[in-house]
Amino acid sequence: MFHIALNVSGLLSNHGRREASKIMRVGWIALGNYWLDKIRPRHFTAKGAAMYRYEPRSAAYVARKLKQRGHNDPLRWTGRSQARSALGQVKATGRGVRVTMNVPQLNMKPRGKRDSMRDELTRVLTGEKRELGRVWVTVVTDLMNKLSGRGRQRLAG
């Protein structure tokens, strides 16, 4: 889990409270979908393992994986966890977004390691938090401009 702090005071002042809440929810859903489509796949690459500072796997594990599977991609044995994580569900909450992925294979913690594979998959870098914040602000600003430009129009939902 990660938190993104966004200062939105005054940003939604031209819209009613309910309308502003709906606009923010659309932004949160866009943010969750962006993480799922753009950032999540980075975690399944060797470059991602270095970026997110995954704990190194044992030499025996790496050798066995390379021999049996022909690859050394992190968080992946057969590819099922990567495929299942792509099917995540995005839900806007009152103050943010929740991305739920049904990937039980990643709930395990490698022997002798500090972090579980789930913790590794959900790790978000500071730069990515800024990137996600920009996505949210862009979607919300675009939606506000569309609604403001057409007079008093209600957002469905």
Sequence and secondary structure as in RCSB ss.txt:
>XXXX:A:sequence
MFHIALNVSGLLSNHGRREASKIMRVGWIALGNYWLDKIRPRHFTAKGAAMYRYEPRSAAYVARKLKQRGHNDPL
RWTGRSQARSALGQVKATGRGVRVTMNVPQLNMKPRGKRDSMRDELTRVLTGEKRELGRVWVTVVTDLMNKLSGR
GRQRLAG
>XXXX:A:secstr
        TTTTTTS HHHHHHHHHHHHHHHHHHIIIIIGGGGGSHHHHHHTT     HHHHHHHHHHHS   TT
 SSSHHHHHHTT EEEE SSSEEEE   GGGG   TT SS HHHHHT   HHHHHHHHHHHHHHHHHHHHHHHHT
SS     
